[in-house]
């Protein structure tokens, strides 16, 4: 009987434990009303100040991606939770950008932060994210220094200016195959913030390695009202090619001043930024013809990059403009974050935000997106141990006088036009 009693007692204990476990599961499991309805994601862009035009366009790119993701079922691993963008305005100022990052993380409880266009702003935003253990995903800043700080929470989808500058040297060598020995000397004109300074450093390195002599290198403050003295110095140096790094107002002023002072290098090659802004293109008109710029996207790649025609058509139908490189990079950044959110959602919930942020960081570290998935001429997305996407690439485009648009001229696998080189002198243009 004693043995039977012991068996009964053990059986009863097992039953009690099982009932308690089921009750606990029912009690602590999310009720339908408690299910995750949204994943909050911060985005910081310069929505006021001198960079507000490009900031607005960048935000459109991110918002468009979010709309597409949500319309297709949201984050499925989180039960279809929508992504909600919580917007911060850097005003183009690094200190303001940092304060906005603090607010988004500590007050708005975002799972990650995207941004913040100007490299100097991205630098301070990423430092705040690092301190507060929050993933920072950057799609549109290109200073090489951003991924050289040993940060553990920072990721960049676009290529940096080190790679772009190396490609610039390769492109100038390509132009020399079209017109032998046409380019021997270069000059550099750059705005003096994080973006321009890092670009100029990379240009000097790769141009000299490629055998080009740097005849002049001049910095200026972005937004300056005049560049007469700088362009005069460049004209005196008489370089074969001019390399330019500047934001929107700078790009417009440079072209107008070159025309005014009759400065005629054989080629002008820009580091993206202001030179590909739709507002620049409409403002300078024919003054921008023949200028080369690096890009990561262009409208004429519709038949070469899967999905590009459709996504651009949808975007233009909504916003009235074609996508440009900065717009599409923010669009891509959101999609990359979405793929990481799907992986993170399998292991954690935003209801436990600190854990979810950590799991999301791990998902970004392990992400592996192949060529053709995203509408850019890259080999895909995979981050190295610095947070840099090692599969990103650049292209070179040129503003063509017959279309008034940038068209892809290099590399050959993506080219839709032959480059016009050398540029006609100002006096030779109609």
Buried (B, 14 or more C-beta within 10 A) or exposed (E): EEEEEEEEEEEEEEEEEEEEEEEEEEEEEEEEEEEBBBBBBBBBBBBBBBBBBBBBBBBBBBBBBBBBBBEEEBBEBBBBBBBBBBBBBBBBBBEBBBBBBBBBBEEBEBBBBBBBBBBBBBBBBBBBBBEBEBBBBBBBBBBBBBBEEEBEBBBBBBBBBBBBBBBBBBBBEBBBEEEEEBBBBBBBBBBBBBBBBBBBBBBBBBBEEBEBEBBBBBBBEBBBEEBEEBBEEBBEBEBBBBBBBBBBBBBBBBBBBBBEBEBBBBBBBBBBBBBBBBBBBEBBEEBBBBBBBBBBBBBBBBEBBEEBBEBBEBBEEEBEBBBBBBBBBBBBBBBBBBBBBBBBBEBBBBEEBEBBBBBBBBBBBEBEBEBEBBBBBBBBBBBEEBBBBEBBBBBBBBBBBEEEBBBBBBBEEBBBBEBBBBBEEBEEEE
